[in-house]
Amino acid sequence: MTDAIKPDDLDPVIHERARLAIVSALAVAPEMSFGEIKETLGLSDGNLSAHATSLQRAGYIEIAKTFKGRRPHTSMRLTRAGQKAFRGYVETLRKIIEQGK
């Protein structure tokens, strides 16, 4: 028998609900703008910025700040490490579910 999977095995960086939502949105889109994520998830500027910074520090997302014309444009995308962490998170959830059957 393998070791039991426990809730503590879930990645705490991703597990926070706003960060999980951000990573989930970016998992299905190659890149999203700050505005698209904000609108999709209903987050405030400050909330999205704080959670995006946490994900960036963990190496899970890249944040690019550029200009479109004369307007600032911020976009985000999952890094390879972020993709791997998200897949691991989902797999841990699957294992927890399977243990409960």
VOMAR-156597 format. One record per residue: z, y, x negated of N, C-alpha, C in turn; residue in three letters. Coordinates in steps of 0.02 Angstrom, whole numbers, plus 32768, in hexadecimal, padded with zeros to 4 digits. Example, Ala and Ser with C-alpha at 12.3 -4.5 7.8 and 13.67 -1.06 7.14 Angstrom:
BEGIN
81867EE47D6C81867F1F7D9981867F5B7D6CALA81627F907D7E81657FCB7D54818A80027D7BSER
! end
This chain:
BEGIN
80007FC57FD68000800080008000803E7FD4MET7FD8806F7FE77FD580AD7FC0800F80DB7FD2THR801A810C7FA7804F813C7FB6803F81617FF6ASP80738170801C806B8194805A805481DC804CALA802881F480768013823A807380448262809DILE805B82998081808C82C280A38070830880AELYS808D832D80DE8076837280E8807B839C80A8PRO80AA838D807D80B083B3803F807483A88011ASP804B8375801F800F83697FF77FD7839A8008ASP7FDF83C0803E7FAC83F280507FB1842E8021LEU7F788445800B7F73847F7FDD7F9384BC7FFEASP7FC984D77FE27FEB850F80017FC285508001PRO7F9485577FD27F6A85937FD17F3C8593800EVAL7F1E855B801D7EF0855580557F15854F8097ILE7F50853280977F73852080D57F86855C8100HIS7F92859580E47FA385D0810C7F6985DD813CGLU7F7885EA817C7F4485E981AF7F0B861A81A4ARG7F178656818E7EE0868581827EB5866E8148ALA7ED5865581137EAE863D80D97E8685FE80ECARG7EA485D281157E7F8598812C7E4285AD8154LEU7E4A85DF817E7E1185F781A57DDB86168179ALA7DEF863C81477DBF865A81187D98862380F3ILE7DBC85F480D87D9C85BE80B27D6F859480DFVAL7D868587811D7D5D8561814C7D1C8585815CSER7D2085C781677CE485EE81757CB485ED8139ALA7CD085F480FE7CA585F580C27C8A85AF80B1LEU7CAA857B80CA7C93853680BC7C50852880DFALA7C40854D81137C02854181387BCF8578812DVAL7BDF85AA81067BB185E080F67BB085EB80ABALA7B7685F1808D7B7585FA80447B98863A802EPRO7B97866D805A7BB686AC80497BBF86D3808AGLU7BF686F8808E7C02872380C97C1B876680B0MET7C0A879A80D57C2387DC80C47C6A87E480DESER7C8D881480C17CD1882480D77CD188318122PHE7CA1885881397C9D886981807C90882D81ACGLY7C6587FF81957C5787C381BD7C95879781C4GLU7CB9878F818D7CF68766818F7D2A878881BCILE7D3287C981B27D6287EF81D97D5387E88224LYS7D1587F082377D0287EC827D7D0887A48298GLU7CF1877482727CF3872E82867D3B87178293THR7D68872A82677DAD8711826A7DDE8741828CLEU7DC8877D829B7DF487AD82BB7E2D87C4828FGLY7E2087CB824F7E5387E182207E4D882C8213LEU7E85884C82027E83889281EF7E69889781A7SER7E5488D381947E3D88DE814F7E7388C8811DASP7EB088DF81277EE688D180F87EF7888780F5GLY7EF78866812F7F07881F81317ED287F7810DASN7E938805811C7E5C87E180FC7E5D87EE80B1LEU7E67882B809D7E68883C80567EA088178031SER7EDC8815804E7F1487F3802E7F0887A88027ALA7EEF8789805C7EE2874180597EA88730802BHIS7E75875A802B7E3C87507FFE7E5287557FB6ALA7E7F87837FA77E99878B7F637EBF874C7F4ETHR7EE787307F7B7F0B86F17F6C7EDA86B97F5DSER7EA686B47F857E74867F7F7A7E4E868B7F39LEU7E4086CA7F297E1D86DA7EEB7E4A86C87EAFGLN7E8986D97EB27EB786C97E7B7EBC867E7E6FARG7EB786577EA57EB9860E7E9F7E7785F27E84ALA7E44861D7E807E0386077E687DD985E77E9FGLY7DEC85F17EDF7DCA85D07F167D9085F87F32TYR7D91863A7F2A7D5986637F417D4686957F0BILE7D0886AC7F0E7CF186E37EE67CE5871E7F15GLU7CFA87587EFE7CF087957F257CC287C27EFDILE7C8A87D57F1C7C5988017EFB7C5988447F1EALA7C6188797EF77C5F88BD7F137C2188DF7EF7LYS7BF488EF7F247BB5890E7F127BA889497F41THR7B6D89637F3E7B5889987F6C7B1889827F8FPHE7B1489917FCE7AD689897FF47AC189CF8006LYS7A9089E67FE27A7E8A2D7FE87AB78A547FC9GLY7AD58A807FF07B0C8AA77FD57B4F8A917FF1ARG7B4F8A5A80157B8C8A4180347BA98A06800DARG7BEA8A0480037C0989CA7FE27C01898C800CPRO7BF889547FEA7BEF8913800C7C1888DF7FE6HIS7C4588BF800A7C6E888A7FED7C5A8848800DTHR7C4B88177FE37C3A87D57FFC7C6687A17FDASER7C6E87687FFB7C9787317FE27C7286F07FE7MET7C8286C47FB97C6786807FBC7C9986517F9DARG7C9686117FB27CC185DF7F947CA885CE7F4ELEU7CD685C47F217CC485AB7EDE7CC1855F7EE2THR7CAB853F7EAE7CAD84F57EAC7CF484DC7EB3ARG7D2384FF7E937D6984EC7E997D8184F37EE1ALA7D6A85277F037D7B85327F497D5E84FC7F76GLY7D2084EA7F697D0084B47F907D2784727F86GLN7D3884647F487D5E84277F397DA384287F5ALYS7DC584627F577E0784687F757E0384607FC1ALA7DCF847D7FE07DC8847780287DBA842F803CPHE7D8D840D80177D7F83C680267DBE839D801EARG7DE683AB7FEA7E2583877FE07E5683948018GLY7E5983D180307E8583E480677E7283BC80A6TYR7E3183BC80B67E1A839880F17E27834D80EAVAL7E1C833380AF7E2882EB80A37E7282DB80ABGLU7E9D830580937EE582FA809C7EF782F980E6THR7EDB8327810C7EE7832781557ECF82E68174LEU7E9582CE815F7E7A828E817A7EAA8255816AARG7EC48253812E7EF2821E811A7F3382218142LYS7F4C825D814E7F89826581767F7B824B81BDILE7F42825C81D97F308245821C7F2A81F9821EILE7F0A81DD81EC7F01819481E97F44816F81E4GLU7F72818D81BF7FB4816D81B87FD9816B81FBGLN7FC9819B82267FEB819F82667FD0816F829AGLY7F978150828B7F79812282BC7F9B80DF82BCLYS
! end
